[in-house]
Amino acid sequence: MQILTPHVYWAQRHSEIFLRVDLSDAKDLDISVQENNTLQFKAQGHGAKGDNEYKFSLEFREPVRTEINHKSTQRQVDIKIRKQEERWWDRLTLQEKKPLFLAPDFDRWLDESDAEMELQAKEEEKINKISVESRVRKDPYLGLKRGYLFMYNLVQFLGFSWIFVNMTVRLFILGQDSFYDTFHTTADMMYFCQMMAVLEVINPLLGLVKTGFFPAMIQVAGRNVILFVIFGSLEEMQNKPVVFFVFYLWSTIEIFRYPFYMLACISTEWKLLTWLRYSLWIPLYPLGVLAEAVAVIQSLAIFDETRLFSVPLPALLGGSLSFSYTLQIYLVLMFLGLFINFRHLYKQRRRRFRSRKRKVQ
Ligand SMILES: CCCCCCCCCCCCC[C@@H](O)CC(=O)SCCNC(=O)CCNC(=O)[C@H](O)C(C)(C)COP(=O)(O)OP(=O)(O)OC[C@H]1O[C@@H](n2cnc3c(N)ncnc32)[C@H](O)[C@@H]1OP(=O)(O)O
């Protein structure tokens, strides 16, 4: 039996060498890297000269590791060898003259810069994979949190939609007459929604949302003072048209804000909805504060008259201090609150639209 040399094709990366030996159905493989940095290959198989024993040796240009990875298939033998140092070689063998049986493997061939890019892409992929995995691992309750927020937003959306639709339908049917019984027809639902809204102050404290605690507190406390103290405790206020304006302005923003949050919980965005959520407050917020201020001003005389919530004082100092004084201080706080939240919403709007513009570029 003759001993022949097979065709060998090679390619490299910064850290490894690939050899493809053109030998089908190879068996009795004997592949090793000797101490003199030489690969010895011997196998029985079907090559260019039919069934025979084929062998070759290659002395590498630079040191390689002795462990070899090889796989014999019906068509060829694939060999992978790791370089001792991660470096690009200008040729495979120590001898300058290329052995006749050796040729580039164009299926795998990359020049140095392409190989670098491949390496970089692999690194990036690895980093991305690690960061995704660590994000998932970091928060095992993410699904639960999103589920809770989604349900909260859904309930609020349904509540405020009910109020908005109810008021709109009544406005169309009864015209201005509907202004006078807004409270009696919608207050229960508004109580429910605004009590639930306390969770909006708790959520940032628990780290469930990125909202600032203060803007949320100003928002919820401000509305609840109007709802529970001004409208809830004074029957005389309940049939005033101002209730209509306050409730309508509150519910108009909420039927857009809550669906926007619901979509955020499922990582979805509708551009028009985002635009409405971050734009409608511009006219609605000042109008809302104005309507609330009108309600507070209208209630001052009623608190003076009924002495409700007044603080008892010695007779020398007039008998009692009317709650209307507290409300006058509150009126000042309202405009301070308006300023703080207007600024907050303006920043949120800029951040949102700026980051979207960047994503588009
Ligand atoms: C101690 C006594 C204090 C007394 C206070 C006295 C002052 C009272 C003054 C009060 C004036 C109030 C007037 C007001 O009642 C008038 C009106 O409401 S009129 C109607 C118009 N109103 C509005 O437009 C305001 C609506 N409200 C809000 O926008 C919010 O409540 C506010 C806190 C003001 C701002 O919202 P937020 O900070 O949350 O901004 P973002 O929406 O951009 O959210 C930030 C990120 O968090 C995510 N997030 C937030 N909430 C949720 C949620 N429930 N579910 C899921 N995700 C949520 C959101 O997606 C953002 O994430 P990302 O940045 O990744 O997009």
The ligand as an SDF file (V2000), in Angstrom:
LIG
                    3D

 66 68  0  0  0  0  0  0  0  0999 V2000
  -48.7630   67.6230   52.1310 C   0  0  0  0  0  0  0  0  0  0  0  0
  -49.8080   68.3090   51.3720 C   0  0  0  0  0  0  0  0  0  0  0  0
  -49.3760   68.5880   50.0010 C   0  0  0  0  0  0  0  0  0  0  0  0
  -50.4430   69.3110   49.3150 C   0  0  0  0  0  0  0  0  0  0  0  0
  -50.0880   69.5670   47.9140 C   0  0  0  0  0  0  0  0  0  0  0  0
  -50.5760   70.8690   47.5750 C   0  0  0  0  0  0  0  0  0  0  0  0
  -50.4060   71.1870   46.1440 C   0  0  0  0  0  0  0  0  0  0  0  0
  -51.4940   70.7110   45.3620 C   0  0  0  0  0  0  0  0  0  0  0  0
  -51.4020   71.1740   43.9540 C   0  0  0  0  0  0  0  0  0  0  0  0
  -51.9740   70.1670   43.1240 C   0  0  0  0  0  0  0  0  0  0  0  0
  -52.3140   70.5920   41.7800 C   0  0  0  0  0  0  0  0  0  0  0  0
  -52.9350   69.3850   41.1380 C   0  0  0  0  0  0  0  0  0  0  0  0
  -53.7260   69.7830   39.9840 C   0  0  0  0  0  0  0  0  0  0  0  0
  -54.2780   68.5900   39.2580 C   0  0  0  0  0  0  0  0  0  0  0  0
  -55.1320   67.8860   40.1000 O   0  0  0  0  0  0  0  0  0  0  0  0
  -54.9680   69.1010   38.0800 C   0  0  0  0  0  0  0  0  0  0  0  0
  -55.1740   68.0440   37.0610 C   0  0  0  0  0  0  0  0  0  0  0  0
  -54.8640   66.9060   37.1670 O   0  0  0  0  0  0  0  0  0  0  0  0
  -55.8930   68.6430   35.6540 S   0  0  0  0  0  0  0  0  0  0  0  0
  -55.7530   67.3690   34.4860 C   0  0  0  0  0  0  0  0  0  0  0  0
  -54.4040   67.3180   33.8140 C   0  0  0  0  0  0  0  0  0  0  0  0
  -53.4860   66.6580   34.6780 N   0  0  0  0  0  0  0  0  0  0  0  0
  -52.3870   66.0510   34.2310 C   0  0  0  0  0  0  0  0  0  0  0  0
  -52.0740   66.0260   33.0720 O   0  0  0  0  0  0  0  0  0  0  0  0
  -51.5460   65.3590   35.2440 C   0  0  0  0  0  0  0  0  0  0  0  0
  -51.6850   63.8820   35.1630 C   0  0  0  0  0  0  0  0  0  0  0  0
  -50.8140   63.2380   36.1160 N   0  0  0  0  0  0  0  0  0  0  0  0
  -49.5580   62.8640   35.8530 C   0  0  0  0  0  0  0  0  0  0  0  0
  -49.0380   63.0180   34.7560 O   0  0  0  0  0  0  0  0  0  0  0  0
  -48.7780   62.1880   36.9750 C   0  0  0  0  0  0  0  0  0  0  0  0
  -49.5930   61.9920   38.0430 O   0  0  0  0  0  0  0  0  0  0  0  0
  -47.4830   62.9490   37.3800 C   0  0  0  0  0  0  0  0  0  0  0  0
  -46.9720   62.4060   38.7100 C   0  0  0  0  0  0  0  0  0  0  0  0
  -47.7810   64.4520   37.5290 C   0  0  0  0  0  0  0  0  0  0  0  0
  -46.4100   62.7430   36.3130 C   0  0  0  0  0  0  0  0  0  0  0  0
  -46.2620   61.4200   35.9400 O   0  0  0  0  0  0  0  0  0  0  0  0
  -44.8900   60.6030   35.9740 P   0  0  0  0  0  0  0  0  0  0  0  0
  -43.8530   61.2380   36.8200 O   0  0  0  0  0  0  0  0  0  0  0  0
  -45.2270   59.1910   36.3170 O   0  0  0  0  0  0  0  0  0  0  0  0
  -44.3540   60.6920   34.5190 O   0  0  0  0  0  0  0  0  0  0  0  0
  -44.4100   59.6220   33.3970 P   0  0  0  0  0  0  0  0  0  0  0  0
  -45.8060   59.3630   32.9910 O   0  0  0  0  0  0  0  0  0  0  0  0
  -43.4790   60.1190   32.3410 O   0  0  0  0  0  0  0  0  0  0  0  0
  -43.8350   58.2740   34.0450 O   0  0  0  0  0  0  0  0  0  0  0  0
  -42.4520   58.0930   34.3600 C   0  0  0  0  0  0  0  0  0  0  0  0
  -42.0550   56.6530   34.0780 C   0  0  0  0  0  0  0  0  0  0  0  0
  -42.7310   55.7700   34.9720 O   0  0  0  0  0  0  0  0  0  0  0  0
  -43.5760   54.8820   34.2520 C   0  0  0  0  0  0  0  0  0  0  0  0
  -44.8200   54.7740   34.9870 N   0  0  0  0  0  0  0  0  0  0  0  0
  -45.3560   55.7150   35.7870 C   0  0  0  0  0  0  0  0  0  0  0  0
  -46.5160   55.2920   36.2850 N   0  0  0  0  0  0  0  0  0  0  0  0
  -46.7220   54.0680   35.7720 C   0  0  0  0  0  0  0  0  0  0  0  0
  -47.7560   53.1050   35.9070 C   0  0  0  0  0  0  0  0  0  0  0  0
  -48.8320   53.3390   36.6850 N   0  0  0  0  0  0  0  0  0  0  0  0
  -47.6440   51.9310   35.2200 N   0  0  0  0  0  0  0  0  0  0  0  0
  -46.5800   51.6740   34.4310 C   0  0  0  0  0  0  0  0  0  0  0  0
  -45.5580   52.5450   34.2780 N   0  0  0  0  0  0  0  0  0  0  0  0
  -45.6370   53.7190   34.9300 C   0  0  0  0  0  0  0  0  0  0  0  0
  -43.7730   55.5240   32.8950 C   0  0  0  0  0  0  0  0  0  0  0  0
  -44.0570   54.6020   31.8990 O   0  0  0  0  0  0  0  0  0  0  0  0
  -42.4640   56.2130   32.6830 C   0  0  0  0  0  0  0  0  0  0  0  0
  -41.4940   55.2280   32.2870 O   0  0  0  0  0  0  0  0  0  0  0  0
  -40.5170   55.5170   31.0630 P   0  0  0  0  0  0  0  0  0  0  0  0
  -39.7410   56.7430   31.4210 O   0  0  0  0  0  0  0  0  0  0  0  0
  -39.6890   54.2690   30.9590 O   0  0  0  0  0  0  0  0  0  0  0  0
  -41.4010   55.7400   29.8910 O   0  0  0  0  0  0  0  0  0  0  0  0
  1  2  1  0
  2  3  1  0
  3  4  1  0
  4  5  1  0
  5  6  1  0
  6  7  1  0
  7  8  1  0
  8  9  1  0
  9 10  1  0
 10 11  1  0
 11 12  1  0
 12 13  1  0
 13 14  1  0
 14 15  1  0
 14 16  1  0
 16 17  1  0
 17 18  2  0
 17 19  1  0
 19 20  1  0
 20 21  1  0
 21 22  1  0
 22 23  1  0
 23 24  2  0
 23 25  1  0
 25 26  1  0
 26 27  1  0
 27 28  1  0
 28 29  2  0
 28 30  1  0
 30 31  1  0
 30 32  1  0
 32 33  1  0
 32 34  1  0
 32 35  1  0
 35 36  1  0
 36 37  1  0
 37 38  2  0
 37 39  1  0
 37 40  1  0
 40 41  1  0
 41 42  2  0
 41 43  1  0
 41 44  1  0
 44 45  1  0
 45 46  1  0
 46 47  1  0
 46 61  1  0
 47 48  1  0
 48 49  1  0
 48 59  1  0
 49 50  1  0
 49 58  1  0
 50 51  2  0
 51 52  1  0
 52 53  1  0
 52 58  2  0
 53 54  1  0
 53 55  2  0
 55 56  1  0
 56 57  2  0
 57 58  1  0
 59 60  1  0
 59 61  1  0
 61 62  1  0
 62 63  1  0
 63 64  2  0
 63 65  1  0
 63 66  1  0
M  END
$$$$
